[in-house]
Amino acid sequence: MPQEAAGTRRQAIGLDGEPEPHRLQDALAVASITVGIAALILGWIPATHFPGAVAGLIGLPLALYSQLISETTNERWLNVIGMVASFLGVGFALNNGGFSI
C-alpha cells in the first residue's frame, strides 16, 4: 500500500494540467456569509425580526453543508463566519419577536 509523504496533498487536475477550480464550494461559501450577514442585520432590527429569523434558518444549514464540502481554508473561514452570523441573527430575531408577524 503506497504511503503519502507527510504534508502533501493531491489536487484534482483538469485536462490542461491546471488545478480545477472549486466553483460550487466558492459559491456556497459566499452565499453562506451573505445570508448570514443579512440574517444578523435583519435580526438586529426589531421591525424586521421575521425576515431575519427566516434568513438565519436558511443560512445556518447552508453554511453547515458548505463547511462539509469545503476544500480550502479560505472557504472554511467564510463558512464559519456565515454560521456564526446566521446563529446570532436567529438569536436576535427570536429576541425581537421571532416568527410572529
TITITI-504037 format. One line per field, with one value per residue (C-alpha): residue number from 1; residue in three letters; x, y, z. Coordinates in pm, whole numbers, plus 50000, padded with zeros to 5 digits. Each point is the difference from the previous one (the first is absolute). Layout:
N
i <- c(NUM_...)
aa <- c(ALA_...)
xx <- c(X_...)
yy <- c(Y_...)
zz <- c(Z_...)
//
This chain:
101
i <- c(1_2_3_4_5_6_7_8_9_10_11_12_13_14_15_16_17_18_19_20_21_22_23_24_25_26_27_28_29_30_31_32_33_34_35_36_37_38_39_40_41_42_43_44_45_46_47_48_49_50_51_52_53_54_55_56_57_58_59_60_61_62_63_64_65_66_67_68_69_70_71_72_73_74_75_76_77_78_79_80_81_82_83_84_85_86_87_88_89_90_91_92_93_94_95_96_97_98_99_100_101)
aa <- c(MET_PRO_GLN_GLU_ALA_ALA_GLY_THR_ARG_ARG_GLN_ALA_ILE_GLY_LEU_ASP_GLY_GLU_PRO_GLU_PRO_HIS_ARG_LEU_GLN_ASP_ALA_LEU_ALA_VAL_ALA_SER_ILE_THR_VAL_GLY_ILE_ALA_ALA_LEU_ILE_LEU_GLY_TRP_ILE_PRO_ALA_THR_HIS_PHE_PRO_GLY_ALA_VAL_ALA_GLY_LEU_ILE_GLY_LEU_PRO_LEU_ALA_LEU_TYR_SER_GLN_LEU_ILE_SER_GLU_THR_THR_ASN_GLU_ARG_TRP_LEU_ASN_VAL_ILE_GLY_MET_VAL_ALA_SER_PHE_LEU_GLY_VAL_GLY_PHE_ALA_LEU_ASN_ASN_GLY_GLY_PHE_SER_ILE)
xx <- c(50000_50163_50045_49976_50272_49896_49868_49928_49653_49864_49800_49756_50177_49801_50069_50237_50217_49869_49824_49622_49821_49755_49710_49724_50187_50090_49641_49863_50254_49910_49629_50035_50179_49757_49691_50161_50077_49650_49851_50216_49895_49632_49987_50157_49725_49677_49771_50160_50015_49799_50222_50303_49880_49925_50339_50177_49818_50100_50356_50098_49941_50142_50322_50017_49967_50250_50243_49949_50108_50256_50350_50206_50074_49852_49667_50000_50061_49704_49782_50076_49932_49672_49902_50065_49820_49698_49987_50021_49744_49752_50070_49942_49689_49851_50075_49817_49689_50110_49748_49706_49872)
yy <- c(50000_50329_50261_50376_50219_50210_50340_49920_50018_49893_50250_49920_50078_50107_49906_50293_49913_50283_49937_49998_50298_49946_50192_49833_50025_50365_50089_49825_50172_50343_49920_49884_50316_50221_49836_49996_50371_50073_49793_50182_50343_49911_49824_50298_50239_49937_50086_49735_49710_49760_50027_49982_49677_49847_50109_49854_49670_49982_50119_49761_49671_50158_50089_49658_49821_50236_49924_49629_50017_50284_49929_50309_50198_50317_49827_49869_50348_50139_49707_50042_50373_49929_49738_50232_50291_49780_49867_50347_50131_49731_50078_50373_49935_49767_50257_50268_49794_49698_49854_50212_50225)
zz <- c(50000_49895_50270_49941_50140_50298_49899_49635_49850_49668_49799_49726_49674_49696_49641_49948_50300_50218_50332_49965_50155_50283_49850_50199_50328_49937_49911_50309_50225_49863_50025_50361_50111_49806_50146_50345_49997_49869_50284_50252_49876_49959_50336_50175_49881_50197_49707_49775_50246_49781_49687_50228_50156_49660_49860_50302_49969_49634_50058_50278_49813_49685_50184_50164_49665_49842_50284_49941_49634_50024_49877_50081_50312_49851_49939_50357_50140_49809_50106_50369_49984_49818_50260_50293_49831_49921_50354_50151_49751_50104_50364_49954_49791_50262_50267_49798_49925_49802_49760_50111_49724)
//
